[in-house]
Amino acid sequence: MTEVATMVHVARRPLTLPDGTAVQLHGPLQPDVPLVILLHGFAGDLASLTRPGRDAGSWRDALLGAGFSTLSYRQSEPLGTLEPNVDQLLRIAAGPLSTDRRLRRLPLVIVAHSRGGLLARAFIDRAAHNVALAGVLERIERVVTLHSPHQGSDLAGLTVRVDGAVQRVKGLVGSLGLRPAVLAALCLLSGSPAVAELAPGSALLRDLARRTPPTGIAWHTFGGTSADLGRIRHLLAAPHDSGARPAPVRLMRARGLAELLGVLDRLALLAPALREGEGDLVVADTSARLPFAASHRVNPLTHIEALWDGALQTQVLGLLHAGDALVAA
């Protein structure tokens, strides 16, 4: 695909679905070039995987530079439960992926960050039970999940469990080290059904675990093992154009998540996700794995760094190109 690598900055080709979803297409859109569907995580948006990070390129840039095409969009309920986002992706599959003459024959790859990996699993399971989407399902060659909470997020679990304690000990805000506004944000998160879905043992995760994925799709998972809060604080404190800051980083800064992480670090030292060498502050490496995955790789990254880390991008591109070589053989 080296001949199309010079087309990185082709003008975007926007599509708008009847439900209002704005889909962006980039790249050559040629029959022999996989179209990579980018799925952001909880609290993310279109910018999460398409805008560069500090001193690093975005996933979209990396994929386009390697010759792939991309499809990106903002999920309908980034802070909501998973189901509306699954329905939205099914509409994209039944719409442009099935009917648009530029897209309907392209091989497909999914690259998903964080909760996006759960979205990919739920979408593929639903598509496997929809005869009308059989053609789309057959074109999906690989799914790559980045730091996804397949077995649950320790941070989500702690947030849900801390709700009762927080409600009972609001008078101890000073000893917790939280400003009242940040405590209120924690209470809001702890009561969120979407956060509860990500907690280990949730009904959503149990349901996904019971479902056998269809054959013919290669799954590859990546986990992180840096729980260094200093790196997160440095990231949030660094001068950065707010327009280019990926949405999860903006959310962390706006809601004081760095403070929350610091408190959770003191209150839950035994949680693997919060322990250096075992997790990325949100998801433990053991929770980012799938029993049916073809491969799993671990990097010393925090959860947010997976949005733009160049070494991680190189590893994923290597997998995608290796898959192309196998298909060609």
Buried (B, 14 or more C-beta within 10 A) or exposed (E): BEEBEEBBEBEBBEBEBEEEBEBBBBBBBBEEBBBBBBBBBBBBBBBBBBBBBBEBBBBBBBBBBBBBBBBBBBBBBBEBBBBEBBBBBBBBBBBBBBEBEBBEEBBBBBBBBBBBBBBBBBBBBBBBEEEEBEEBBEBBBBBBBBBBBBBBBBBBBBBBEBBEEBEEEEEEBEEBEBEEEBBBBBBEBBEBEBBBBBBBEBEBBEEBEEBEBBEEBBBBBBBBBBBBBEBBBEBBEEEBEEEEBBBBBBBBBEBBBBBBBBBBBEEBEEBBBBBEEBBBBBBBBEBBBBEEBBEBBBBBBBBBBBBBBEEBBEBBBEBBBEBBEEEEE
